[in-house]
Amino acid sequence: MKRLGIAVLGSLSFTLVSAASAFAQSDIPPNVAGEVVQPAGEVVQPPGVAPGTTAFTGTDITVWMVVAAAMLLLGIGLLLAARRRARGAQIT
């Protein structure tokens, strides 16, 4: 039961943390002292930016994602090899 609670709490926390960036650009008008505040004028967007999209920083993360995936696979492989080796040591 404790593991289930930790799993539910962890997944809820992960969902809230990952969804927080989506709420950052939501269309909900801000509330200040009980009054709805509207922007003073038109929001000026840089050229080539569509409204409602996330910012493009110019960073290329493809290489780092491939490195992270390779490290994950390497870790899983080493874990399986260590478990197999430990199981073989118990049998003999």
Backbone as XML, in Angstrom:
<?xml version="1.0"?>
<chain id="A" units="angstrom">
  <residue number="1" name="MET">
    <atom name="N" x="0.820" y="-1.181" z="0.000"/>
    <atom name="CA" x="0.000" y="0.000" z="0.000"/>
    <atom name="C" x="0.876" y="1.261" z="0.000"/>
  </residue>
  <residue number="2" name="LYS">
    <atom name="N" x="1.991" y="1.160" z="0.707"/>
    <atom name="CA" x="2.904" y="2.298" z="0.770"/>
    <atom name="C" x="3.492" y="2.587" z="-0.612"/>
  </residue>
  <residue number="3" name="ARG">
    <atom name="N" x="3.847" y="1.540" z="-1.337"/>
    <atom name="CA" x="4.396" y="1.722" z="-2.683"/>
    <atom name="C" x="3.365" y="2.344" z="-3.616"/>
  </residue>
  <residue number="4" name="LEU">
    <atom name="N" x="2.117" y="1.930" z="-3.485"/>
    <atom name="CA" x="1.057" y="2.489" z="-4.313"/>
    <atom name="C" x="0.887" y="3.976" z="-4.019"/>
  </residue>
  <residue number="5" name="GLY">
    <atom name="N" x="0.921" y="4.344" z="-2.762"/>
    <atom name="CA" x="0.802" y="5.749" z="-2.387"/>
    <atom name="C" x="1.950" y="6.578" z="-2.924"/>
  </residue>
  <residue number="6" name="ILE">
    <atom name="N" x="3.151" y="6.036" z="-2.847"/>
    <atom name="CA" x="4.317" y="6.747" z="-3.376"/>
    <atom name="C" x="4.215" y="6.880" z="-4.888"/>
  </residue>
  <residue number="7" name="ALA">
    <atom name="N" x="3.765" y="5.834" z="-5.565"/>
    <atom name="CA" x="3.615" y="5.887" z="-7.020"/>
    <atom name="C" x="2.556" y="6.905" z="-7.435"/>
  </residue>
  <residue number="8" name="VAL">
    <atom name="N" x="1.432" y="6.929" z="-6.738"/>
    <atom name="CA" x="0.368" y="7.888" z="-7.062"/>
    <atom name="C" x="0.839" y="9.307" z="-6.792"/>
  </residue>
  <residue number="9" name="LEU">
    <atom name="N" x="1.481" y="9.528" z="-5.652"/>
    <atom name="CA" x="1.978" y="10.855" z="-5.310"/>
    <atom name="C" x="3.052" y="11.308" z="-6.302"/>
  </residue>
  <residue number="10" name="GLY">
    <atom name="N" x="3.931" y="10.408" z="-6.686"/>
    <atom name="CA" x="4.972" y="10.734" z="-7.650"/>
    <atom name="C" x="4.406" y="11.075" z="-9.014"/>
  </residue>
  <residue number="11" name="SER">
    <atom name="N" x="3.438" y="10.302" z="-9.475"/>
    <atom name="CA" x="2.846" y="10.585" z="-10.784"/>
    <atom name="C" x="2.042" y="11.879" z="-10.757"/>
  </residue>
  <residue number="12" name="LEU">
    <atom name="N" x="1.369" y="12.154" z="-9.663"/>
    <atom name="CA" x="0.637" y="13.413" z="-9.541"/>
    <atom name="C" x="1.594" y="14.598" z="-9.530"/>
  </residue>
  <residue number="13" name="SER">
    <atom name="N" x="2.683" y="14.475" z="-8.790"/>
    <atom name="CA" x="3.680" y="15.548" z="-8.751"/>
    <atom name="C" x="4.299" y="15.765" z="-10.123"/>
  </residue>
  <residue number="14" name="PHE">
    <atom name="N" x="4.633" y="14.694" z="-10.810"/>
    <atom name="CA" x="5.210" y="14.807" z="-12.154"/>
    <atom name="C" x="4.246" y="15.490" z="-13.110"/>
  </residue>
  <residue number="15" name="THR">
    <atom name="N" x="2.970" y="15.135" z="-13.024"/>
    <atom name="CA" x="1.966" y="15.739" z="-13.888"/>
    <atom name="C" x="1.841" y="17.227" z="-13.619"/>
  </residue>
  <residue number="16" name="LEU">
    <atom name="N" x="1.819" y="17.613" z="-12.352"/>
    <atom name="CA" x="1.695" y="19.031" z="-12.014"/>
    <atom name="C" x="2.919" y="19.825" z="-12.446"/>
  </residue>
  <residue number="17" name="VAL">
    <atom name="N" x="4.093" y="19.264" z="-12.252"/>
    <atom name="CA" x="5.316" y="19.970" z="-12.630"/>
    <atom name="C" x="5.418" y="20.109" z="-14.146"/>
  </residue>
  <residue number="18" name="SER">
    <atom name="N" x="5.080" y="19.059" z="-14.878"/>
    <atom name="CA" x="5.185" y="19.130" z="-16.330"/>
    <atom name="C" x="4.070" y="19.981" z="-16.938"/>
  </residue>
  <residue number="19" name="ALA">
    <atom name="N" x="2.933" y="20.099" z="-16.287"/>
    <atom name="CA" x="1.836" y="20.912" z="-16.815"/>
    <atom name="C" x="1.973" y="22.378" z="-16.430"/>
  </residue>
  <residue number="20" name="ALA">
    <atom name="N" x="2.851" y="22.705" z="-15.510"/>
    <atom name="CA" x="2.991" y="24.095" z="-15.069"/>
    <atom name="C" x="3.426" y="24.997" z="-16.218"/>
  </residue>
  <residue number="21" name="SER">
    <atom name="N" x="4.259" y="24.513" z="-17.108"/>
    <atom name="CA" x="4.685" y="25.346" z="-18.233"/>
    <atom name="C" x="3.534" y="25.594" z="-19.203"/>
  </residue>
  <residue number="22" name="ALA">
    <atom name="N" x="2.590" y="24.693" z="-19.287"/>
    <atom name="CA" x="1.437" y="24.898" z="-20.164"/>
    <atom name="C" x="0.538" y="26.001" z="-19.624"/>
  </residue>
  <residue number="23" name="PHE">
    <atom name="N" x="0.457" y="26.105" z="-18.305"/>
    <atom name="CA" x="-0.371" y="27.147" z="-17.705"/>
    <atom name="C" x="0.293" y="28.513" z="-17.779"/>
  </residue>
  <residue number="24" name="ALA">
    <atom name="N" x="1.569" y="28.576" z="-18.051"/>
    <atom name="CA" x="2.279" y="29.848" z="-18.080"/>
    <atom name="C" x="1.772" y="30.743" z="-19.199"/>
  </residue>
  <residue number="25" name="GLN">
    <atom name="N" x="1.358" y="30.185" z="-20.315"/>
    <atom name="CA" x="0.867" y="30.984" z="-21.435"/>
    <atom name="C" x="-0.616" y="30.748" z="-21.672"/>
  </residue>
  <residue number="26" name="SER">
    <atom name="N" x="-1.351" y="30.458" z="-20.625"/>
    <atom name="CA" x="-2.774" y="30.213" z="-20.791"/>
    <atom name="C" x="-3.504" y="31.523" z="-21.072"/>
  </residue>
  <residue number="27" name="ASP">
    <atom name="N" x="-4.702" y="31.421" z="-21.576"/>
    <atom name="CA" x="-5.488" y="32.596" z="-21.929"/>
    <atom name="C" x="-6.382" y="33.062" z="-20.785"/>
  </residue>
  <residue number="28" name="ILE">
    <atom name="N" x="-6.162" y="32.589" z="-19.590"/>
    <atom name="CA" x="-6.957" y="33.003" z="-18.443"/>
    <atom name="C" x="-6.537" y="34.423" z="-18.070"/>
  </residue>
  <residue number="29" name="PRO">
    <atom name="N" x="-7.473" y="35.380" z="-18.044"/>
    <atom name="CA" x="-7.076" y="36.744" z="-17.699"/>
    <atom name="C" x="-6.644" y="36.823" z="-16.232"/>
  </residue>
  <residue number="30" name="PRO">
    <atom name="N" x="-5.595" y="37.576" z="-15.949"/>
    <atom name="CA" x="-5.104" y="37.657" z="-14.572"/>
    <atom name="C" x="-6.082" y="38.393" z="-13.667"/>
  </residue>
  <residue number="31" name="ASN">
    <atom name="N" x="-6.130" y="37.962" z="-12.429"/>
    <atom name="CA" x="-6.991" y="38.544" z="-11.417"/>
    <atom name="C" x="-6.134" y="39.319" z="-10.438"/>
  </residue>
  <residue number="32" name="VAL">
    <atom name="N" x="-6.405" y="40.608" z="-10.257"/>
    <atom name="CA" x="-5.674" y="41.420" z="-9.289"/>
    <atom name="C" x="-6.696" y="42.074" z="-8.380"/>
  </residue>
  <residue number="33" name="ALA">
    <atom name="N" x="-6.650" y="41.757" z="-7.111"/>
    <atom name="CA" x="-7.558" y="42.319" z="-6.107"/>
    <atom name="C" x="-9.018" y="42.131" z="-6.513"/>
  </residue>
  <residue number="34" name="GLY">
    <atom name="N" x="-9.339" y="40.988" z="-7.095"/>
    <atom name="CA" x="-10.711" y="40.686" z="-7.457"/>
    <atom name="C" x="-11.150" y="41.258" z="-8.792"/>
  </residue>
  <residue number="35" name="GLU">
    <atom name="N" x="-10.318" y="42.047" z="-9.453"/>
    <atom name="CA" x="-10.667" y="42.620" z="-10.753"/>
    <atom name="C" x="-9.876" y="41.933" z="-11.853"/>
  </residue>
  <residue number="36" name="VAL">
    <atom name="N" x="-10.520" y="41.697" z="-12.978"/>
    <atom name="CA" x="-9.854" y="41.088" z="-14.120"/>
    <atom name="C" x="-9.044" y="42.168" z="-14.830"/>
  </residue>
  <residue number="37" name="VAL">
    <atom name="N" x="-7.749" y="41.911" z="-15.004"/>
    <atom name="CA" x="-6.855" y="42.878" z="-15.614"/>
    <atom name="C" x="-6.625" y="42.497" z="-17.069"/>
  </residue>
  <residue number="38" name="GLN">
    <atom name="N" x="-6.834" y="43.432" z="-17.977"/>
    <atom name="CA" x="-6.596" y="43.210" z="-19.394"/>
    <atom name="C" x="-5.301" y="43.898" z="-19.795"/>
  </residue>
  <residue number="39" name="PRO">
    <atom name="N" x="-4.599" y="43.374" z="-20.783"/>
    <atom name="CA" x="-3.387" y="44.044" z="-21.247"/>
    <atom name="C" x="-3.706" y="45.448" z="-21.758"/>
  </residue>
  <residue number="40" name="ALA">
    <atom name="N" x="-2.749" y="46.368" z="-21.605"/>
    <atom name="CA" x="-2.961" y="47.757" z="-21.998"/>
    <atom name="C" x="-3.103" y="47.907" z="-23.504"/>
  </residue>
  <residue number="41" name="GLY">
    <atom name="N" x="-2.367" y="47.139" z="-24.259"/>
    <atom name="CA" x="-2.425" y="47.270" z="-25.710"/>
    <atom name="C" x="-2.227" y="45.925" z="-26.376"/>
  </residue>
  <residue number="42" name="GLU">
    <atom name="N" x="-1.983" y="45.980" z="-27.633"/>
    <atom name="CA" x="-1.757" y="44.759" z="-28.389"/>
    <atom name="C" x="-0.371" y="44.211" z="-28.059"/>
  </residue>
  <residue number="43" name="VAL">
    <atom name="N" x="-0.288" y="42.916" z="-27.896"/>
    <atom name="CA" x="0.985" y="42.266" z="-27.598"/>
    <atom name="C" x="1.781" y="42.170" z="-28.891"/>
  </residue>
  <residue number="44" name="VAL">
    <atom name="N" x="2.984" y="42.690" z="-28.872"/>
    <atom name="CA" x="3.829" y="42.681" z="-30.063"/>
    <atom name="C" x="4.654" y="41.397" z="-30.062"/>
  </residue>
  <residue number="45" name="GLN">
    <atom name="N" x="4.530" y="40.640" z="-31.137"/>
    <atom name="CA" x="5.267" y="39.387" z="-31.293"/>
    <atom name="C" x="6.417" y="39.609" z="-32.264"/>
  </residue>
  <residue number="46" name="PRO">
    <atom name="N" x="7.542" y="38.958" z="-32.027"/>
    <atom name="CA" x="8.627" y="39.031" z="-33.008"/>
    <atom name="C" x="8.183" y="38.411" z="-34.329"/>
  </residue>
  <residue number="47" name="PRO">
    <atom name="N" x="8.795" y="38.817" z="-35.439"/>
    <atom name="CA" x="8.386" y="38.251" z="-36.729"/>
    <atom name="C" x="8.637" y="36.747" z="-36.791"/>
  </residue>
  <residue number="48" name="GLY">
    <atom name="N" x="7.676" y="36.031" z="-37.360"/>
    <atom name="CA" x="7.813" y="34.591" z="-37.525"/>
    <atom name="C" x="7.336" y="33.782" z="-36.341"/>
  </residue>
  <residue number="49" name="VAL">
    <atom name="N" x="6.758" y="34.438" z="-35.326"/>
    <atom name="CA" x="6.290" y="33.724" z="-34.142"/>
    <atom name="C" x="4.771" y="33.634" z="-34.199"/>
  </residue>
  <residue number="50" name="ALA">
    <atom name="N" x="4.263" y="32.428" z="-34.122"/>
    <atom name="CA" x="2.817" y="32.238" z="-34.110"/>
    <atom name="C" x="2.321" y="32.340" z="-32.669"/>
  </residue>
  <residue number="51" name="PRO">
    <atom name="N" x="1.210" y="32.996" z="-32.432"/>
    <atom name="CA" x="0.704" y="33.097" z="-31.066"/>
    <atom name="C" x="0.295" y="31.729" z="-30.528"/>
  </residue>
  <residue number="52" name="GLY">
    <atom name="N" x="0.557" y="31.504" z="-29.266"/>
    <atom name="CA" x="0.191" y="30.250" z="-28.627"/>
    <atom name="C" x="1.216" y="29.148" z="-28.776"/>
  </residue>
  <residue number="53" name="THR">
    <atom name="N" x="2.380" y="29.440" z="-29.352"/>
    <atom name="CA" x="3.418" y="28.423" z="-29.500"/>
    <atom name="C" x="4.493" y="28.632" z="-28.444"/>
  </residue>
  <residue number="54" name="THR">
    <atom name="N" x="5.282" y="27.627" z="-28.209"/>
    <atom name="CA" x="6.369" y="27.757" z="-27.244"/>
    <atom name="C" x="7.551" y="28.467" z="-27.893"/>
  </residue>
  <residue number="55" name="ALA">
    <atom name="N" x="8.387" y="29.031" z="-27.061"/>
    <atom name="CA" x="9.521" y="29.802" z="-27.556"/>
    <atom name="C" x="10.572" y="28.875" z="-28.160"/>
  </residue>
  <residue number="56" name="PHE">
    <atom name="N" x="11.209" y="29.324" z="-29.212"/>
    <atom name="CA" x="12.314" y="28.590" z="-29.828"/>
    <atom name="C" x="13.603" y="29.262" z="-29.405"/>
  </residue>
  <residue number="57" name="THR">
    <atom name="N" x="14.428" y="28.540" z="-28.679"/>
    <atom name="CA" x="15.666" y="29.125" z="-28.162"/>
    <atom name="C" x="16.839" y="28.935" z="-29.099"/>
  </residue>
  <residue number="58" name="GLY">
    <atom name="N" x="16.687" y="28.107" z="-30.114"/>
    <atom name="CA" x="17.776" y="27.874" z="-31.047"/>
    <atom name="C" x="18.696" y="26.750" z="-30.612"/>
  </residue>
  <residue number="59" name="THR">
    <atom name="N" x="18.436" y="26.159" z="-29.462"/>
    <atom name="CA" x="19.279" y="25.085" z="-28.962"/>
    <atom name="C" x="18.909" y="23.774" z="-29.641"/>
  </residue>
  <residue number="60" name="ASP">
    <atom name="N" x="19.914" y="23.042" z="-30.092"/>
    <atom name="CA" x="19.693" y="21.743" z="-30.709"/>
    <atom name="C" x="19.937" y="20.672" z="-29.651"/>
  </residue>
  <residue number="61" name="ILE">
    <atom name="N" x="18.858" y="20.025" z="-29.207"/>
    <atom name="CA" x="18.995" y="19.029" z="-28.146"/>
    <atom name="C" x="18.971" y="17.607" z="-28.677"/>
  </residue>
  <residue number="62" name="THR">
    <atom name="N" x="18.923" y="17.450" z="-29.989"/>
    <atom name="CA" x="18.843" y="16.112" z="-30.567"/>
    <atom name="C" x="20.037" y="15.261" z="-30.160"/>
  </residue>
  <residue number="63" name="VAL">
    <atom name="N" x="21.230" y="15.832" z="-30.217"/>
    <atom name="CA" x="22.443" y="15.089" z="-29.855"/>
    <atom name="C" x="22.374" y="14.652" z="-28.397"/>
  </residue>
  <residue number="64" name="TRP">
    <atom name="N" x="21.948" y="15.559" z="-27.531"/>
    <atom name="CA" x="21.906" y="15.232" z="-26.100"/>
    <atom name="C" x="20.829" y="14.201" z="-25.805"/>
  </residue>
  <residue number="65" name="MET">
    <atom name="N" x="19.732" y="14.209" z="-26.555"/>
    <atom name="CA" x="18.706" y="13.196" z="-26.351"/>
    <atom name="C" x="19.206" y="11.819" z="-26.785"/>
  </residue>
  <residue number="66" name="VAL">
    <atom name="N" x="19.981" y="11.765" z="-27.856"/>
    <atom name="CA" x="20.573" y="10.498" z="-28.295"/>
    <atom name="C" x="21.571" y="9.999" z="-27.259"/>
  </residue>
  <residue number="67" name="VAL">
    <atom name="N" x="22.370" y="10.906" z="-26.710"/>
    <atom name="CA" x="23.334" y="10.532" z="-25.659"/>
    <atom name="C" x="22.588" y="10.013" z="-24.429"/>
  </residue>
  <residue number="68" name="ALA">
    <atom name="N" x="21.507" y="10.689" z="-24.040"/>
    <atom name="CA" x="20.734" y="10.252" z="-22.870"/>
    <atom name="C" x="20.113" y="8.880" z="-23.106"/>
  </residue>
  <residue number="69" name="ALA">
    <atom name="N" x="19.584" y="8.653" z="-24.306"/>
    <atom name="CA" x="18.999" y="7.348" z="-24.617"/>
    <atom name="C" x="20.066" y="6.253" z="-24.612"/>
  </residue>
  <residue number="70" name="ALA">
    <atom name="N" x="21.251" y="6.560" z="-25.144"/>
    <atom name="CA" x="22.341" y="5.582" z="-25.139"/>
    <atom name="C" x="22.780" y="5.261" z="-23.709"/>
  </residue>
  <residue number="71" name="MET">
    <atom name="N" x="22.853" y="6.283" z="-22.874"/>
    <atom name="CA" x="23.241" y="6.044" z="-21.478"/>
    <atom name="C" x="22.178" y="5.225" z="-20.745"/>
  </residue>
  <residue number="72" name="LEU">
    <atom name="N" x="20.899" y="5.466" z="-21.052"/>
    <atom name="CA" x="19.833" y="4.685" z="-20.451"/>
    <atom name="C" x="19.938" y="3.216" z="-20.857"/>
  </residue>
  <residue number="73" name="LEU">
    <atom name="N" x="20.149" y="2.974" z="-22.145"/>
    <atom name="CA" x="20.288" y="1.592" z="-22.619"/>
    <atom name="C" x="21.529" y="0.922" z="-22.035"/>
  </residue>
  <residue number="74" name="LEU">
    <atom name="N" x="22.626" y="1.667" z="-21.921"/>
    <atom name="CA" x="23.836" y="1.128" z="-21.314"/>
    <atom name="C" x="23.585" y="0.761" z="-19.850"/>
  </residue>
  <residue number="75" name="GLY">
    <atom name="N" x="22.884" y="1.611" z="-19.127"/>
    <atom name="CA" x="22.574" y="1.335" z="-17.729"/>
    <atom name="C" x="21.692" y="0.111" z="-17.568"/>
  </residue>
  <residue number="76" name="ILE">
    <atom name="N" x="20.700" y="-0.021" z="-18.436"/>
    <atom name="CA" x="19.828" y="-1.200" z="-18.381"/>
    <atom name="C" x="20.632" y="-2.454" z="-18.696"/>
  </residue>
  <residue number="77" name="GLY">
    <atom name="N" x="21.503" y="-2.375" z="-19.697"/>
    <atom name="CA" x="22.334" y="-3.528" z="-20.042"/>
    <atom name="C" x="23.260" y="-3.936" z="-18.907"/>
  </residue>
  <residue number="78" name="LEU">
    <atom name="N" x="23.884" y="-2.953" z="-18.269"/>
    <atom name="CA" x="24.759" y="-3.263" z="-17.136"/>
    <atom name="C" x="23.976" y="-3.840" z="-15.956"/>
  </residue>
  <residue number="79" name="LEU">
    <atom name="N" x="22.772" y="-3.319" z="-15.719"/>
    <atom name="CA" x="21.944" y="-3.849" z="-14.642"/>
    <atom name="C" x="21.576" y="-5.300" z="-14.903"/>
  </residue>
  <residue number="80" name="LEU">
    <atom name="N" x="21.169" y="-5.601" z="-16.138"/>
    <atom name="CA" x="20.819" y="-6.983" z="-16.468"/>
    <atom name="C" x="22.037" y="-7.900" z="-16.377"/>
  </residue>
  <residue number="81" name="ALA">
    <atom name="N" x="23.190" y="-7.426" z="-16.810"/>
    <atom name="CA" x="24.403" y="-8.244" z="-16.727"/>
    <atom name="C" x="24.778" y="-8.508" z="-15.266"/>
  </residue>
  <residue number="82" name="ALA">
    <atom name="N" x="24.646" y="-7.508" z="-14.415"/>
    <atom name="CA" x="24.971" y="-7.691" z="-13.002"/>
    <atom name="C" x="23.995" y="-8.654" z="-12.336"/>
  </residue>
  <residue number="83" name="ARG">
    <atom name="N" x="22.725" y="-8.566" z="-12.704"/>
    <atom name="CA" x="21.738" y="-9.485" z="-12.113"/>
    <atom name="C" x="21.987" y="-10.918" z="-12.570"/>
  </residue>
  <residue number="84" name="ARG">
    <atom name="N" x="22.336" y="-11.073" z="-13.851"/>
    <atom name="CA" x="22.621" y="-12.420" z="-14.370"/>
    <atom name="C" x="23.856" y="-12.981" z="-13.692"/>
  </residue>
  <residue number="85" name="ARG">
    <atom name="N" x="24.856" y="-12.138" z="-13.491"/>
    <atom name="CA" x="26.099" y="-12.586" z="-12.868"/>
    <atom name="C" x="25.869" y="-12.960" z="-11.404"/>
  </residue>
  <residue number="86" name="ALA">
    <atom name="N" x="25.033" y="-12.173" z="-10.707"/>
    <atom name="CA" x="24.710" y="-12.479" z="-9.310"/>
    <atom name="C" x="23.911" y="-13.752" z="-9.185"/>
  </residue>
  <residue number="87" name="ARG">
    <atom name="N" x="23.017" y="-13.992" z="-10.129"/>
    <atom name="CA" x="22.216" y="-15.211" z="-10.100"/>
    <atom name="C" x="23.091" y="-16.417" z="-10.360"/>
  </residue>
  <residue number="88" name="GLY">
    <atom name="N" x="24.064" y="-16.288" z="-11.258"/>
    <atom name="CA" x="24.996" y="-17.388" z="-11.541"/>
    <atom name="C" x="25.892" y="-17.701" z="-10.353"/>
  </residue>
  <residue number="89" name="ALA">
    <atom name="N" x="26.246" y="-16.690" z="-9.569"/>
    <atom name="CA" x="27.089" y="-16.907" z="-8.397"/>
    <atom name="C" x="26.329" y="-17.632" z="-7.296"/>
  </residue>
  <residue number="90" name="GLN">
    <atom name="N" x="25.006" y="-17.430" z="-7.210"/>
    <atom name="CA" x="24.202" y="-18.090" z="-6.182"/>
    <atom name="C" x="24.003" y="-19.565" z="-6.502"/>
  </residue>
  <residue number="91" name="ILE">
    <atom name="N" x="23.947" y="-19.917" z="-7.776"/>
    <atom name="CA" x="23.700" y="-21.302" z="-8.175"/>
    <atom name="C" x="24.920" y="-22.162" z="-7.895"/>
  </residue>
  <residue number="92" name="THR">
    <atom name="N" x="26.092" y="-21.645" z="-8.132"/>
    <atom name="CA" x="27.294" y="-22.477" z="-7.991"/>
    <atom name="C" x="27.768" y="-22.566" z="-6.573"/>
  </residue>
</chain>
